[in-house]
Structure formats: structure tokens, C-alpha cells
Amino acid sequence: MMSRVTCASIIVVLSLILGLSSATGVAASRLTGPSASASQTTKLDVRLAEQAPGPGLSEASVSGSGDKLYLHPETVVSNADVTFARVVPGDRPATFNVGIMFTSDGSSKMEKATQSHLNKPLAILLNGRVVAAPILRSQIRGSAVITGDFTKTEADAIAAALNPQ
């Protein structure tokens, strides 16, 4: 099943608008590498995606599921577009997510890209792996939350690695 990700207007919580099923639990060690520490950078890429193949699109799988999607080659936002990242509580007890605040430029990029991509997937990649691919139900602005039912340790590692050094 695809991961849940939510969206709101100022602090975009991707799972509120996307209405997706159970989250993908992706271990932080698989996101940041086997011997990664918080000081290592996790590469964030957010890309528009499609549910069917097409010219210029590359096939990808959502980690922890058999779901396939087709990625546009351009990155909408990356680490350079992140102001800060922090751990936020998950939807269930003892689960955590990672909140990301975008720069002004990153926020503009997300707003522009998601405005014309409603009802289609948005792929969230960490270190080249698709960890979530929610269907956009509304435009994204300002910030986002990557949900994955992470443990506190996993969410801490991801947030620390996404924060600008």
C-alpha cells in the first residue's frame, strides 16, 4: 500500500488531504545508509509522478510495497529547499513523522508544481528511494510532514540528516 502523507495550508500535513491507506515503515538505516549518523546528509527529492508509463518518465517502486509509479525527471524540491526538519508525533501511539519547513523558494516551487498536478501522485524520495507517493488532493505550500510510522530513533535520524548543516 502507498504511504500516507498529509497537507494543510501553512503547515502542510500531507496525510490530511491525501486520504491514503497504511503507512510504509522504512527504517532510518535504509534511508541514510547502514552506518549513517545524524551528521550525514539524507538526500531529499520530491518529484511529480504518474500512475501510468509515459515518455520521459522512469519507473520506480514505493519502498515497502509493490506499488509502481512513474517519475518525472525534474526534482520539485530538494535539501536546498529545506529550512529545517523536526520530529512530529504520528497518527498512532509510539509512531513519529518528520516535519519539514521549506524556504521561500522551495514553498513557491511546491505551490507551482502541485497546483497543476492535483489527483496525481507526488513522490517523496530519500536517498533515491521512494518512501511515499501520495495522491495530491490540494496544493502544497510552506511545509510538509513525511509520514512513515517511524520510531522515534528513525525520525530523529531522518530529521537530523535533513536539517541544513
HELIX and SHEET records of a PDB file:
HELIX    1   1 LEU A   14  LEU A   18  1                                   5    
HELIX    2   2 ALA A   28  THR A   32  1                                   5    
HELIX    3   3 ASN A   79  ASP A   81  5                                   3    
HELIX    4   4 SER A  104  GLN A  115  1                                  12    
HELIX    5   5 LYS A  152  LEU A  162  1                                  11    
SHEET    1   A 4 SER A  58  SER A  61  0                                        
SHEET    2   A 4 LYS A  68  LEU A  71 -1                                        
SHEET    3   A 4 LEU A  44  GLU A  50 -1                                        
SHEET    4   A 4 VAL A  77  SER A  78 -1                                        
SHEET    1   B 5 SER A  58  SER A  61  0                                        
SHEET    2   B 5 LYS A  68  LEU A  71 -1                                        
SHEET    3   B 5 LEU A  44  GLU A  50 -1                                        
SHEET    4   B 5 LEU A 122  LEU A 126 -1                                        
SHEET    5   B 5 ARG A 129  ALA A 132 -1                                        
SHEET    1   C 3 VAL A  82  PRO A  89  0                                        
SHEET    2   C 3 PHE A  96  PHE A 102 -1                                        
SHEET    3   C 3 SER A 143  PHE A 150 -1                                        
END                                                                             
